[in-house]
Amino acid sequence: MHLDVAPVTSGLAIGALVAGIASALVSLLVICFGVTFVDEGGAWASGAFAVLGVLTGVAAVVIGLLGQRQIRRPVPPPAVRFTGRGLAVAGISCGVVGAVLSLLGLGLALLLALA
């Protein structure tokens, strides 16, 4: 006799979404510091936050891919099945957008600082 085990949302997928949203929010800080504080060394602050934004973006992508792998893995009936494919995809998307916006914001800050 096999008991039916309810599917569980993947923790990796949730973590990817959290890291992706954090990366997107940090990218907004990169742009704000780079544009607002041009004369007061905003490029330095922007660069520091850009590193954080890119690292969290890359982490979101890696964790999202691991979450998708965990969700796709076939398991025999008594084992726990994982759900949350949409969360993993959203985390990957937000992570990529956050990393790209961080790099673009850093480029904008450097361009304004040199001009």
TASUL-V143309 format. One record per residue. N is the residue number from 1. RES is the residue in one letter. PHI is phi in whole degrees, 0 to 359 (999 if undefined). Layout:
BEGIN
{{N | RES | PHI} {N | RES | PHI}}
END
This chain:
BEGIN
{{1 | M | 999} {2 | H | 252} {3 | L | 276} {4 | D | 279} {5 | V | 260} {6 | A | 291} {7 | P | 293} {8 | V | 241} {9 | T | 289} {10 | S | 293} {11 | G | 293} {12 | L | 294} {13 | A | 294} {14 | I | 294} {15 | G | 297} {16 | A | 295} {17 | L | 294} {18 | V | 296} {19 | A | 293} {20 | G | 294} {21 | I | 294} {22 | A | 298} {23 | S | 296} {24 | A | 294} {25 | L | 291} {26 | V | 293} {27 | S | 296} {28 | L | 293} {29 | L | 296} {30 | V | 301} {31 | I | 293} {32 | C | 296} {33 | F | 293} {34 | G | 292} {35 | V | 272} {36 | T | 286} {37 | F | 253} {38 | V | 295} {39 | D | 278} {40 | E | 262} {41 | G | 83} {42 | G | 294} {43 | A | 292} {44 | W | 293} {45 | A | 295} {46 | S | 297} {47 | G | 295} {48 | A | 295} {49 | F | 287} {50 | A | 294} {51 | V | 299} {52 | L | 297} {53 | G | 295} {54 | V | 291} {55 | L | 296} {56 | T | 290} {57 | G | 294} {58 | V | 294} {59 | A | 298} {60 | A | 297} {61 | V | 294} {62 | V | 295} {63 | I | 294} {64 | G | 296} {65 | L | 293} {66 | L | 294} {67 | G | 295} {68 | Q | 296} {69 | R | 295} {70 | Q | 295} {71 | I | 289} {72 | R | 286} {73 | R | 298} {74 | P | 284} {75 | V | 230} {76 | P | 291} {77 | P | 308} {78 | P | 283} {79 | A | 278} {80 | V | 281} {81 | R | 263} {82 | F | 251} {83 | T | 237} {84 | G | 113} {85 | R | 300} {86 | G | 296} {87 | L | 296} {88 | A | 295} {89 | V | 295} {90 | A | 295} {91 | G | 295} {92 | I | 296} {93 | S | 297} {94 | C | 295} {95 | G | 295} {96 | V | 294} {97 | V | 297} {98 | G | 297} {99 | A | 293} {100 | V | 293} {101 | L | 295} {102 | S | 296} {103 | L | 293} {104 | L | 294} {105 | G | 295} {106 | L | 294} {107 | G | 298} {108 | L | 295} {109 | A | 296} {110 | L | 293} {111 | L | 296} {112 | L | 290} {113 | A | 289} {114 | L | 279} {115 | A | 277}}
END
